[in-house]
Amino acid sequence: FLRRMRRMVAPGDVYVIGYPTKSISVDDLRSIITQVRVTKDFQPDLLLVDYADILKPLPHPREERRDVTLANTYEKLRGLAQEFDIPVWTGSQARKQALAKEIITVRDISESFAKAQIADVVVAICRTRAEINANRGRFYLAKVRDSKGNIAIEFTEEFERGRFDEVDNAVAQQVSEEEVTFTESMDIEGIDL
């Protein structure tokens, strides 16, 4: 899994744009991608959105609940991915209760469960206090639409360089439902659960 990710984001041409929070919508992204493809002859292989939850909501005739607004944004992003035939990656927050869990699942996604329902792949970065101190963690494949989910992959990390490496001789492990449990004994400093 990590080797495929590395190949996908290997060094090459990168086009970065930045906008203030809530000032750009999915429709704006569509226009930018189209413009860049035509004017700069740049064909993106991947779209990274930092992050979808803070994109400008789509215009709607009436005020909607936040979870509905987020679902609409994620549906539009999925449509954008299909339209341009590129993967779209984004991050999202987990509920604060997830801070005390060893494995973060789709049930822990904050604000709108629809984000997990719409996504083709959901990967959580899971780290206990001991793993954080050792610069280690696990990617948990919480959902993989066309394959097997509930898999944990151990990694080492260098966050300051944005680098993750699969642990040598690590084997992707299938995680059972019993292992996806709340861990109350974790040391979470300064967090009210």
C-alpha positions in Angstrom: 0.0 0.0 0.0 2.7 2.5 1.0 4.9 1.6 -2.0 1.9 2.3 -4.3 1.3 5.7 -2.5 5.0 6.6 -2.9 4.9 5.8 -6.6 1.8 7.9 -7.0 3.3 11.0 -5.4 6.8 10.5 -6.7 8.7 13.7 -7.5 7.4 15.6 -10.5 5.4 18.6 -11.5 3.3 20.0 -8.7 0.8 22.8 -9.1 -0.2 24.4 -5.7 -2.9 27.0 -5.2 -3.9 28.5 -1.9 -7.1 30.3 -0.8 -8.5 31.5 2.5 -10.8 29.3 4.4 -14.4 29.0 2.9 -13.5 31.1 -0.1 -13.3 28.4 -2.7 -15.9 25.8 -3.6 -15.8 22.5 -5.5 -17.2 24.3 -8.6 -14.3 26.8 -8.3 -11.8 23.8 -8.1 -13.4 22.4 -11.3 -12.9 25.8 -13.1 -9.2 26.0 -11.9 -8.4 22.4 -13.0 -10.0 23.1 -16.4 -8.1 26.4 -16.7 -4.7 24.9 -15.7 -5.2 22.0 -18.1 -5.8 24.4 -21.0 -3.4 27.3 -20.2 -0.5 25.5 -18.6 -0.9 22.1 -20.4 -0.9 20.5 -16.9 -2.8 17.3 -16.4 -3.1 16.5 -12.7 -2.7 12.9 -11.6 -4.0 13.7 -8.1 -5.9 16.4 -6.3 -5.0 17.1 -2.7 -7.6 19.2 -0.9 -6.6 20.7 2.5 -9.3 20.1 3.5 -12.8 19.5 2.2 -14.5 20.4 5.4 -13.5 24.0 5.1 -14.3 24.4 1.4 -16.9 27.1 0.6 -20.4 25.5 0.8 -22.3 25.2 -2.4 -25.1 27.8 -2.9 -28.4 26.5 -1.7 -31.8 28.1 -1.6 -32.2 27.4 2.1 -29.9 27.1 5.1 -28.9 23.5 5.6 -27.5 21.6 8.6 -23.7 21.3 8.6 -23.8 17.5 8.1 -25.9 17.9 4.9 -23.7 20.7 3.6 -20.6 18.5 4.2 -22.3 15.6 2.4 -23.0 17.8 -0.6 -19.4 19.0 -0.7 -18.0 15.4 -0.6 -20.5 14.3 -3.3 -19.3 17.1 -5.5 -15.7 16.2 -4.9 -16.4 12.6 -5.8 -18.1 13.8 -9.0 -15.0 16.0 -9.7 -12.8 12.9 -9.3 -14.9 11.0 -11.8 -15.1 13.8 -14.2 -11.4 14.3 -14.4 -10.5 10.7 -13.8 -8.2 11.5 -10.9 -8.1 10.5 -7.2 -9.0 13.3 -4.7 -7.4 13.1 -1.3 -8.5 15.2 1.6 -8.3 15.1 5.4 -11.0 15.3 8.0 -11.2 15.5 11.7 -12.2 12.8 14.1 -14.5 13.3 17.1 -12.6 14.2 20.3 -13.6 10.8 21.8 -11.3 9.2 19.2 -8.3 10.6 20.9 -8.5 7.8 23.4 -8.8 5.0 20.9 -6.0 2.9 19.5 -7.9 2.5 16.2 -9.9 5.2 14.6 -12.8 4.0 12.5 -15.4 5.5 10.2 -17.6 5.8 13.3 -15.2 8.4 14.6 -15.5 10.8 11.7 -16.7 14.2 13.0 -19.8 16.1 11.9 -21.1 13.9 9.1 -21.0 10.1 8.7 -22.0 10.8 5.0 -18.3 11.7 4.4 -17.4 8.0 5.0 -20.4 6.7 3.0 -19.4 8.8 0.0 -15.6 8.1 0.1 -14.2 5.2 -1.8 -11.3 4.8 0.7 -11.0 6.0 4.3 -7.6 5.8 5.9 -7.0 6.8 9.6 -3.6 7.7 11.1 -3.7 5.9 14.4 -1.0 6.6 17.1 -0.9 5.8 20.8 1.2 8.0 23.1 4.0 5.4 23.0 3.9 5.3 19.2 4.1 9.1 19.0 7.1 9.1 21.3 8.8 6.5 19.0 7.8 8.3 15.7 5.6 5.3 14.8 2.0 4.6 14.1 -0.5 2.7 12.0 -2.5 3.5 8.9 -5.9 1.9 9.4 -7.8 1.2 6.2 -11.2 1.8 7.7 -13.0 1.5 4.3 -11.9 0.4 0.9 -14.9 0.2 -1.5 -13.5 -2.3 -4.0 -11.3 -4.3 -1.7 -10.8 -5.5 1.9 -10.9 -2.9 4.7 -10.1 -3.2 8.4 -6.4 -3.5 7.8 -3.7 -1.9 9.9 -0.2 -1.1 8.4 2.6 0.0 10.7 4.7 3.0 9.7 7.6 5.1 11.0 7.3 8.9 10.4 9.2 12.1 10.0 6.4 14.6 10.2 8.7 17.6 9.7 9.6 16.2 6.3 6.1 14.8 5.5 7.5 11.3 5.3 6.0 7.9 6.2 7.8 4.6 5.7 6.3 1.2 6.1 8.0 -0.7 9.0 10.5 -3.2 7.7 9.1 -6.7 7.7 5.7 -5.4 8.7 2.7 -7.4 7.6 -0.6 -5.7 7.0 -2.8 -7.1 9.7 -6.6 -7.7 9.4 -8.2 -6.0 12.4 -11.3 -7.7 13.9 -14.3 -5.8 15.3 -13.2 -6.9 18.8 -9.9 -5.0 18.4 -11.7 -1.8 17.4 -12.5 -0.9 21.0 -12.4 2.2 23.2 -9.2 2.3 25.2 -9.8 4.3 28.4 -6.3 3.7 29.8 -4.5 5.9 27.3 -2.8 8.9 28.7 -4.4 11.9 27.0 -3.2 15.1 28.5 -5.4 18.1 28.7 -8.3 16.5 26.8 -11.8 16.4 28.3 -13.6 13.3 27.1 
